Amino acid sequence: MENTTRKQPVNLRLRGDLLHKARSSNINLSQTLEQSLQKILKEQDRLTWMKENREAMEAANRYVDEHGLWSDGSRMF
């Protein structure tokens, strides 16, 4: 899904050898950076959510360990 937010110019400093290889390989630096940032930010959001909800997940797991699942008697396998 492509975001339609207005793009903004930025200045970056890159190692010269990486810049040369990327350009010679026709790699779109803006697109590559956006995709990498999206992946990194998504992972950070996931880790934050896990940290914020750890106690609730542990409580739910303890409940299932002690009481089982509501569907335990209904399973056919």
N, C-alpha and C positions, 0 to 999 in steps of 0.2 A: 504494500500500500504506500503510495507516494504522498508525502506531505506537501501541501500547497502553500506553506508558510513562505513569506518573502525571504529570499536568500540575501545574506549580507556579506560584504567583502571582509576578508581577514588577512592578516599578514602572518606568515609562518616561517620558521627557520628549519630547514631540513639538511641532513647530510648530503653533500654534493653527489656522492656515488649513488645514493638511493634515488635522488632526483633524476640523475642522468639515466639510470636503468628504467625508471618508471616512464620517463618521457620516450625513451627509445622503444619501449614496449607498448606505447600508446595507452597507458593507464590514465584514466581520468582521476586526477588527484582529489578534486572536490567530491566526486561521487564516492571514491574509496574512503575518504575521511568521514563522510556522512554515514556510510554503512558501518564503518568500524565504531564510530561514536554511538550509533543506535544500539549496536550489539553490546558494547560496554555498559551503556546506561541501563539497558534492559536487565543485564545481569546484576548491576548494582541495585536496581529496584527489587529484583527477586530476593537478593540477600537481605535487604532492608526489611522486606515483608516477612521473610523467614525469621529474622531476629525479633521483630515486633510481635509475631504470632506464635513464637516458640512455646510459651507457657500453655496457650490454648491447645496447640497440637499435642503436647505432652499429656495434658489432661484428657483429651479425647482418646489418645492411645491407651492411657491407664484404664479408662472406662471400658474400652473394648477388651483389654486384657482381663479385667475382672468380671465383666458381664457378657462378653461375646457380642456378636452382631445380631440385630433383630431378625435377620434373614437366616441365621444358622440352621433353624429347623426346617426351612423351606427349600434348601439347596438339594438338587438332585444329583450332585457329583461328589 
